[in-house]
Amino acid sequence: MADEMQHHDALAAHRLLLTPEEAATVLRIGQTTIYALMKAGDLHPVHIGRSCRISRVELERYVSRLAAAERASAGR
């Protein structure tokens, strides 16, 4: 089971688009939080047909915005 999870994580590391579940794993947060961030407009998904995906670049932008906000509040 652990080997299967490591294999899944390794494959996800090379994907351009991630499912909300995979994005949650990458950020180490819950899947419900991913959906809440999308609904709030903090994460911008890509829709392909009825499928919802989040790009790695979008995840990196989100983390960068969090880090910038943290630096800005620490400088006050």
N, CA, C and O atoms as a printed pandas DataFrame, in Angstrom:
     atom_number atom_name residue_name chain_id  residue_number  x_coord  y_coord  z_coord
0              1         N          MET        A               1    0.827   -1.195    0.000
1              2        CA          MET        A               1    0.000    0.000    0.000
2              3         C          MET        A               1    0.872    1.260    0.000
3              4         O          MET        A               1    0.599    2.202   -0.744
4              5         N          ALA        A               2    1.916    1.280    0.828
5              6        CA          ALA        A               2    2.797    2.446    0.883
6              7         C          ALA        A               2    3.545    2.611   -0.434
7              8         O          ALA        A               2    3.759    3.732   -0.895
8              9         N          ASP        A               3    3.945    1.485   -1.044
9             10        CA          ASP        A               3    4.629    1.547   -2.335
10            11         C          ASP        A               3    3.720    2.124   -3.404
11            12         O          ASP        A               3    4.167    2.892   -4.257
12            13         N          GLU        A               4    2.444    1.758   -3.364
13            14        CA          GLU        A               4    1.481    2.270   -4.325
14            15         C          GLU        A               4    1.317    3.784   -4.160
15            16         O          GLU        A               4    1.223    4.509   -5.150
16            17         N          MET        A               5    1.283    4.257   -2.923
17            18        CA          MET        A               5    1.144    5.688   -2.656
18            19         C          MET        A               5    2.384    6.443   -3.129
19            20         O          MET        A               5    2.258    7.527   -3.699
20            21         N          GLN        A               6    3.568    5.901   -2.906
21            22        CA          GLN        A               6    4.800    6.539   -3.364
22            23         C          GLN        A               6    4.838    6.596   -4.882
23            24         O          GLN        A               6    5.268    7.596   -5.457
24            25         N          HIS        A               7    4.392    5.534   -5.532
25            26        CA          HIS        A               7    4.344    5.501   -6.991
26            27         C          HIS        A               7    3.376    6.563   -7.506
27            28         O          HIS        A               7    3.680    7.277   -8.463
28            29         N          HIS        A               8    2.217    6.662   -6.871
29            30        CA          HIS        A               8    1.208    7.666   -7.251
30            31         C          HIS        A               8    1.772    9.071   -7.073
31            32         O          HIS        A               8    1.577    9.926   -7.937
32            33         N          ASP        A               9    2.468    9.324   -5.964
33            34        CA          ASP        A               9    3.064   10.637   -5.709
34            35         C          ASP        A               9    4.143   10.959   -6.736
35            36         O          ASP        A               9    4.262   12.102   -7.177
36            37         N          ALA        A              10    4.924    9.962   -7.114
37            38        CA          ALA        A              10    5.977   10.174   -8.109
38            39         C          ALA        A              10    5.378   10.527   -9.454
39            40         O          ALA        A              10    5.895   11.401  -10.150
40            41         N          LEU        A              11    4.299    9.866   -9.832
41            42        CA          LEU        A              11    3.632   10.191  -11.095
42            43         C          LEU        A              11    3.035   11.588  -11.048
43            44         O          LEU        A              11    3.143   12.339  -12.017
44            45         N          ALA        A              12    2.414   11.942   -9.945
45            46        CA          ALA        A              12    1.805   13.259   -9.800
46            47         C          ALA        A              12    2.844   14.373   -9.869
47            48         O          ALA        A              12    2.535   15.486  -10.294
48            49         N          ALA        A              13    4.062   14.082   -9.458
49            50        CA          ALA        A              13    5.116   15.094   -9.462
50            51         C          ALA        A              13    5.455   15.548  -10.874
51            52         O          ALA        A              13    6.003   16.637  -11.050
52            53         N          HIS        A              14    5.144   14.744  -11.884
53            54        CA          HIS        A              14    5.488   15.070  -13.265
54            55         C          HIS        A              14    4.291   15.522  -14.086
55            56         O          HIS        A              14    4.449   15.828  -15.268
56            57         N          ARG        A              15    3.121   15.575  -13.511
57            58        CA          ARG        A              15    1.925   15.968  -14.257
58            59         C          ARG        A              15    1.794   17.475  -14.317
59            60         O          ARG        A              15    2.116   18.182  -13.362
60            61         N          LEU        A              16    1.317   17.954  -15.450
61            62        CA          LEU        A              16    1.061   19.376  -15.638
62            63         C          LEU        A              16   -0.218   19.795  -14.907
63            64         O          LEU        A              16   -0.262   20.847  -14.269
64            65         N          LEU        A              17   -1.247   18.966  -15.008
65            66        CA          LEU        A              17   -2.522   19.232  -14.356
66            67         C          LEU        A              17   -2.808   18.165  -13.310
67            68         O          LEU        A              17   -2.589   16.975  -13.535
68            69         N          LEU        A              18   -3.300   18.613  -12.166
69            70        CA          LEU        A              18   -3.585   17.708  -11.055
70            71         C          LEU        A              18   -5.070   17.719  -10.737
71            72         O          LEU        A              18   -5.746   18.731  -10.925
72            73         N          THR        A              19   -5.571   16.598  -10.257
73            74        CA          THR        A              19   -6.931   16.561   -9.738
74            75         C          THR        A              19   -6.948   17.329   -8.418
75            76         O          THR        A              19   -5.894   17.536   -7.818
76            77         N          PRO        A              20   -8.111   17.749   -7.961
77            78        CA          PRO        A              20   -8.162   18.398   -6.641
78            79         C          PRO        A              20   -7.568   17.525   -5.532
79            80         O          PRO        A              20   -6.933   18.039   -4.611
80            81         N          GLU        A              21   -7.773   16.220   -5.617
81            82        CA          GLU        A              21   -7.204   15.320   -4.611
82            83         C          GLU        A              21   -5.676   15.351   -4.661
83            84         O          GLU        A              21   -5.024   15.405   -3.618
84            85         N          GLU        A              22   -5.104   15.317   -5.863
85            86        CA          GLU        A              22   -3.652   15.362   -5.999
86            87         C          GLU        A              22   -3.096   16.706   -5.539
87            88         O          GLU        A              22   -2.046   16.768   -4.900
88            89         N          ALA        A              23   -3.814   17.789   -5.871
89            90        CA          ALA        A              23   -3.384   19.125   -5.436
90            91         C          ALA        A              23   -3.386   19.208   -3.916
91            92         O          ALA        A              23   -2.484   19.800   -3.324
92            93         N          ALA        A              24   -4.393   18.621   -3.283
93            94        CA          ALA        A              24   -4.455   18.606   -1.826
94            95         C          ALA        A              24   -3.266   17.852   -1.245
95            96         O          ALA        A              24   -2.700   18.265   -0.232
96            97         N          THR        A              25   -2.889   16.759   -1.877
97            98        CA          THR        A              25   -1.742   15.976   -1.424
98            99         C          THR        A              25   -0.461   16.789   -1.555
99           100         O          THR        A              25    0.371   16.786   -0.648
100          101         N          VAL        A              26   -0.297   17.485   -2.676
101          102        CA          VAL        A              26    0.901   18.289   -2.901
102          103         C          VAL        A              26    1.020   19.378   -1.837
103          104         O          VAL        A              26    2.099   19.602   -1.289
104          105         N          LEU        A              27   -0.098   20.055   -1.547
105          106        CA          LEU        A              27   -0.084   21.138   -0.560
106          107         C          LEU        A              27   -0.208   20.629    0.878
107          108         O          LEU        A              27   -0.054   21.392    1.832
108          109         N          ARG        A              28   -0.488   19.340    1.019
109          110        CA          ARG        A              28   -0.675   18.725    2.339
110          111         C          ARG        A              28   -1.809   19.382    3.123
111          112         O          ARG        A              28   -1.693   19.692    4.309
112          113         N          ILE        A              29   -2.913   19.577    2.397
113          114        CA          ILE        A              29   -4.137   20.091    3.007
114          115         C          ILE        A              29   -5.283   19.181    2.583
115          116         O          ILE        A              29   -5.099   18.298    1.745
116          117         N          GLY        A              30   -6.450   19.392    3.151
117          118        CA          GLY        A              30   -7.596   18.562    2.817
118          119         C          GLY        A              30   -8.214   18.913    1.472
119          120         O          GLY        A              30   -8.117   20.044    0.998
120          121         N          GLN        A              31   -8.845   17.924    0.876
121          122        CA          GLN        A              31   -9.509   18.123   -0.413
122          123         C          GLN        A              31  -10.639   19.152   -0.289
123          124         O          GLN        A              31  -10.885   19.917   -1.222
124          125         N          THR        A              32  -11.314   19.171    0.843
125          126        CA          THR        A              32  -12.376   20.155    1.066
126          127         C          THR        A              32  -11.803   21.563    1.035
127          128         O          THR        A              32  -12.445   22.482    0.526
128          129         N          THR        A              33  -10.611   21.740    1.571
129          130        CA          THR        A              33   -9.957   23.052    1.551
130          131         C          THR        A              33   -9.637   23.475    0.127
131          132         O          THR        A              33   -9.768   24.652   -0.209
132          133         N          ILE        A              34   -9.218   22.535   -0.718
133          134        CA          ILE        A              34   -8.952   22.844   -2.124
134          135         C          ILE        A              34  -10.217   23.377   -2.779
135          136         O          ILE        A              34  -10.174   24.395   -3.469
136          137         N          TYR        A              35  -11.336   22.704   -2.572
137          138        CA          TYR        A              35  -12.595   23.154   -3.168
138          139         C          TYR        A              35  -13.011   24.514   -2.621
139          140         O          TYR        A              35  -13.536   25.345   -3.362
140          141         N          ALA        A              36  -12.781   24.748   -1.335
141          142        CA          ALA        A              36  -13.102   26.054   -0.739
142          143         C          ALA        A              36  -12.233   27.157   -1.348
143          144         O          ALA        A              36  -12.721   28.256   -1.609
144          145         N          LEU        A              37  -10.951   26.871   -1.573
145          146        CA          LEU        A              37  -10.050   27.855   -2.188
146          147         C          LEU        A              37  -10.468   28.157   -3.629
147          148         O          LEU        A              37  -10.370   29.298   -4.081
148          149         N          MET        A              38  -10.933   27.133   -4.347
149          150        CA          MET        A              38  -11.416   27.362   -5.709
150          151         C          MET        A              38  -12.681   28.215   -5.688
151          152         O          MET        A              38  -12.827   29.137   -6.491
152          153         N          LYS        A              39  -13.585   27.909   -4.775
153          154        CA          LYS        A              39  -14.838   28.661   -4.681
154          155         C          LYS        A              39  -14.581   30.118   -4.302
155          156         O          LYS        A              39  -15.267   31.019   -4.784
156          157         N          ALA        A              40  -13.589   30.347   -3.437
157          158        CA          ALA        A              40  -13.263   31.704   -3.000
158          159         C          ALA        A              40  -12.472   32.477   -4.061
159          160         O          ALA        A              40  -12.284   33.687   -3.936
160          161         N          GLY        A              41  -12.011   31.778   -5.103
161          162        CA          GLY        A              41  -11.237   32.442   -6.146
162          163         C          GLY        A              41   -9.753   32.510   -5.858
163          164         O          GLY        A              41   -9.012   33.189   -6.569
164          165         N          ASP        A              42   -9.307   31.813   -4.820
165          166        CA          ASP        A              42   -7.883   31.807   -4.473
166          167         C          ASP        A              42   -7.085   30.833   -5.330
167          168         O          ASP        A              42   -5.889   31.027   -5.549
168          169         N          LEU        A              43   -7.747   29.789   -5.812
169          170        CA          LEU        A              43   -7.150   28.847   -6.758
170          171         C          LEU        A              43   -8.009   28.850   -8.008
171          172         O          LEU        A              43   -9.236   28.788   -7.926
172          173         N          HIS        A              44   -7.370   28.921   -9.160
173          174        CA          HIS        A              44   -8.097   28.991  -10.427
174          175         C          HIS        A              44   -7.930   27.671  -11.183
175          176         O          HIS        A              44   -6.866   27.400  -11.740
176          177         N          PRO        A              45   -8.986   26.853  -11.199
177          178        CA          PRO        A              45   -8.890   25.559  -11.871
178          179         C          PRO        A              45   -9.038   25.688  -13.385
179          180         O          PRO        A              45   -9.464   26.717  -13.909
180          181         N          VAL        A              46   -8.673   24.615  -14.058
181          182        CA          VAL        A              46   -8.863   24.471  -15.495
182          183         C          VAL        A              46   -9.957   23.425  -15.674
183          184         O          VAL        A              46   -9.903   22.355  -15.068
184          185         N          HIS        A              47  -10.941   23.733  -16.499
185          186        CA          HIS        A              47  -12.023   22.774  -16.754
186          187         C          HIS        A              47  -11.835   22.179  -18.137
187          188         O          HIS        A              47  -11.702   22.896  -19.129
188          189         N          ILE        A              48  -11.827   20.874  -18.185
189          190        CA          ILE        A              48  -11.748   20.141  -19.445
190          191         C          ILE        A              48  -12.982   19.251  -19.470
191          192         O          ILE        A              48  -13.047   18.224  -18.794
192          193         N          GLY        A              49  -13.945   19.665  -20.257
193          194        CA          GLY        A              49  -15.226   18.968  -20.210
194          195         C          GLY        A              49  -15.825   19.152  -18.831
195          196         O          GLY        A              49  -15.972   20.278  -18.355
196          197         N          ARG        A              50  -16.168   18.056  -18.196
197          198        CA          ARG        A              50  -16.716   18.122  -16.842
198          199         C          ARG        A              50  -15.642   17.930  -15.780
199          200         O          ARG        A              50  -15.930   17.977  -14.584
200          201         N          SER        A              51  -14.407   17.713  -16.215
201          202        CA          SER        A              51  -13.303   17.497  -15.279
202          203         C          SER        A              51  -12.713   18.818  -14.813
203          204         O          SER        A              51  -12.617   19.783  -15.571
204          205         N          CYS        A              52  -12.327   18.833  -13.562
205          206        CA          CYS        A              52  -11.698   20.006  -12.956
206          207         C          CYS        A              52  -10.264   19.639  -12.604
207          208         O          CYS        A              52  -10.022   18.645  -11.920
208          209         N          ARG        A              53   -9.315   20.442  -13.073
209          210        CA          ARG        A              53   -7.903   20.207  -12.791
210          211         C          ARG        A              53   -7.256   21.507  -12.333
211          212         O          ARG        A              53   -7.751   22.594  -12.631
212          213         N          ILE        A              54   -6.157   21.392  -11.611
213          214        CA          ILE        A              54   -5.405   22.554  -11.138
214          215         C          ILE        A              54   -3.978   22.393  -11.635
215          216         O          ILE        A              54   -3.357   21.348  -11.444
216          217         N          SER        A              55   -3.469   23.428  -12.269
217          218        CA          SER        A              55   -2.108   23.342  -12.800
218          219         C          SER        A              55   -1.085   23.491  -11.671
219          220         O          SER        A              55   -1.341   24.134  -10.653
220          221         N          ARG        A              56    0.066   22.882  -11.883
221          222        CA          ARG        A              56    1.165   23.033  -10.919
222          223         C          ARG        A              56    1.555   24.496  -10.784
223          224         O          ARG        A              56    1.853   24.969   -9.687
224          225         N          VAL        A              57    1.551   25.207  -11.904
225          226        CA          VAL        A              57    1.901   26.634  -11.881
226          227         C          VAL        A              57    0.925   27.399  -10.991
227          228         O          VAL        A              57    1.336   28.298  -10.257
228          229         N          GLU        A              58   -0.357   27.055  -11.047
229          230        CA          GLU        A              58   -1.355   27.724  -10.205
230          231         C          GLU        A              58   -1.089   27.441   -8.728
231          232         O          GLU        A              58   -1.237   28.333   -7.893
232          233         N          LEU        A              59   -0.701   26.221   -8.403
233          234        CA          LEU        A              59   -0.362   25.901   -7.009
234          235         C          LEU        A              59    0.846   26.708   -6.550
235          236         O          LEU        A              59    0.874   27.209   -5.426
236          237         N          GLU        A              60    1.839   26.833   -7.421
237          238        CA          GLU        A              60    3.028   27.614   -7.079
238          239         C          GLU        A              60    2.675   29.088   -6.898
239          240         O          GLU        A              60    3.194   29.739   -5.990
240          241         N          ARG        A              61    1.802   29.622   -7.748
241          242        CA          ARG        A              61    1.359   31.015   -7.593
242          243         C          ARG        A              61    0.647   31.220   -6.264
243          244         O          ARG        A              61    0.876   32.215   -5.576
244          245         N          TYR        A              62   -0.212   30.281   -5.905
245          246        CA          TYR        A              62   -0.956   30.372   -4.649
246          247         C          TYR        A              62    0.010   30.412   -3.459
247          248         O          TYR        A              62   -0.132   31.245   -2.564
248          249         N          VAL        A              63    0.977   29.518   -3.457
249          250        CA          VAL        A              63    1.950   29.476   -2.356
250          251         C          VAL        A              63    2.777   30.763   -2.336
251          252         O          VAL        A              63    3.075   31.286   -1.262
252          253         N          SER        A              64    3.147   31.276   -3.505
253          254        CA          SER        A              64    3.906   32.539   -3.571
254          255         C          SER        A              64    3.095   33.696   -3.010
255          256         O          SER        A              64    3.631   34.550   -2.305
256          257         N          ARG        A              65    1.795   33.726   -3.324
257          258        CA          ARG        A              65    0.929   34.799   -2.785
258          259         C          ARG        A              65    0.834   34.696   -1.267
259          260         O          ARG        A              65    0.843   35.713   -0.574
260          261         N          LEU        A              66    0.743   33.475   -0.747
261          262        CA          LEU        A              66    0.705   33.296    0.711
262          263         C          LEU        A              66    1.997   33.786    1.348
263          264         O          LEU        A              66    1.975   34.475    2.367
264          265         N          ALA        A              67    3.119   33.426    0.741
265          266        CA          ALA        A              67    4.413   33.826    1.289
266          267         C          ALA        A              67    4.573   35.346    1.240
267          268         O          ALA        A              67    5.086   35.946    2.184
268          269         N          ALA        A              68    4.134   35.972    0.142
269          270        CA          ALA        A              68    4.236   37.434    0.016
270          271         C          ALA        A              68    3.359   38.123    1.060
271          272         O          ALA        A              68    3.772   39.115    1.661
272          273         N          ALA        A              69    2.160   37.604    1.274
273          274        CA          ALA        A              69    1.262   38.189    2.268
274          275         C          ALA        A              69    1.859   38.055    3.670
275          276         O          ALA        A              69    1.737   38.960    4.496
276          277         N          GLU        A              70    2.496   36.931    3.925
277          278        CA          GLU        A              70    3.117   36.712    5.239
278          279         C          GLU        A              70    4.286   37.680    5.446
279          280         O          GLU        A              70    4.453   38.235    6.531
280          281         N          ARG        A              71    5.093   37.878    4.395
281          282        CA          ARG        A              71    6.218   38.812    4.498
282          283         C          ARG        A              71    5.708   40.239    4.708
283          284         O          ARG        A              71    6.280   40.996    5.492
284          285         N          ALA        A              72    4.642   40.599    4.013
285          286        CA          ALA        A              72    4.078   41.946    4.120
286          287         C          ALA        A              72    3.548   42.197    5.530
287          288         O          ALA        A              72    3.736   43.276    6.092
288          289         N          SER        A              73    2.885   41.190    6.094
289          290        CA          SER        A              73    2.332   41.378    7.453
290          291         C          SER        A              73    3.443   41.373    8.496
291          292         O          SER        A              73    3.304   42.012    9.540
292          293         N          ALA        A              74    4.526   40.676    8.240
293          294        CA          ALA        A              74    5.649   40.642    9.194
294          295         C          ALA        A              74    6.420   41.963    9.165
295          296         O          ALA        A              74    7.061   42.332   10.149
296          297         N          GLY        A              75    6.356   42.675    8.036
297          298        CA          GLY        A              75    7.073   43.939    7.911
298          299         C          GLY        A              75    6.347   45.117    8.539
299          300         O          GLY        A              75    6.883   46.224    8.580
300          301         N          ARG        A              76    5.155   44.894    9.020
301          302        CA          ARG        A              76    4.372   45.984    9.612
302          303         C          ARG        A              76    4.782   46.264   11.021
303          304         O          ARG        A              76    4.222   47.152   11.662
